[in-house]
C-alpha cells in the first residue's frame, strides 16, 4: 500500500532542495567559469562576490518564508 504523503512537507523539501541547488549552481558553475576564463587568481577574488550573491538568495528566501508565516500559509 502506498505511503500517504504530506503536501506541505513535500513542498518545503522541494523548496529547500531548489535553494541548495541554486546556491551550488551559482558558486560552483560561476566559480568554474571564472577559473576557465580568467584563471585561479580571479576565482579567488570572485568567490566573495559569488558568496554574497548566494547570501542575497538566502535572505530573499527567508523573507518569503517570513511573509508566508505572517500570512498564515
Secondary structure in CASP SS format (residue, H / E / C, confidence):
PFRMAT SS
TARGET T0000
AUTHOR 0000-0000-0000
METHOD secondary structure of the structure
MODEL  1
X C 1.00
X C 1.00
X C 1.00
X C 1.00
X C 1.00
X C 1.00
X H 1.00
X H 1.00
X H 1.00
X H 1.00
X H 1.00
X H 1.00
X H 1.00
X H 1.00
X H 1.00
X H 1.00
X H 1.00
X H 1.00
X H 1.00
X H 1.00
X H 1.00
X H 1.00
X H 1.00
X H 1.00
X H 1.00
X H 1.00
X H 1.00
X H 1.00
X H 1.00
X H 1.00
X H 1.00
X H 1.00
X H 1.00
X H 1.00
X H 1.00
X H 1.00
X H 1.00
X H 1.00
X C 1.00
X H 1.00
X H 1.00
X H 1.00
X H 1.00
X H 1.00
X H 1.00
X H 1.00
X H 1.00
X H 1.00
X H 1.00
X H 1.00
X H 1.00
X H 1.00
X H 1.00
X H 1.00
X H 1.00
X H 1.00
X H 1.00
X H 1.00
X H 1.00
X H 1.00
X H 1.00
X H 1.00
X H 1.00
X H 1.00
X H 1.00
X H 1.00
X H 1.00
X H 1.00
X H 1.00
X H 1.00
X C 1.00
X C 1.00
X C 1.00
END
